[in-house]
Amino acid sequence: MLLEIRDDKIEKEAVWDVGGESPMEIARRLVSLDVKKLICGGIQSDYKEWLIRKGIEVVDNQKGLVKDIVQRVLKVNLKRGGVSHGKES
């Protein structure tokens, strides 16, 4: 799922099927889409480190319903005093 978040609220969302592609192709696509944060269940360390070097925050090892996880991550962001801008996947 690809979300556009402004002021810590979901403005737009779309289901995005990335299946069948290599992990590096998926990582490159996330960078080309200007994704700011990746929330995922799991990711290989090489790809996580590559995405971080490209400026994408990676929140991995998440389990549960997508909307619940996103709300939890947004609450953590608010507690830290941050405001989310841009696309999150």
Secondary structure, DSSP 8 states (H G I E B T S, - for coil): -EEEEETTEEEEEE----TTS-HHHHHHHHHHTTEEEEE-S---HHHHHHHHHTT-EEE-S--S-HHHHHHHHHHHHHHTT---EEEE-
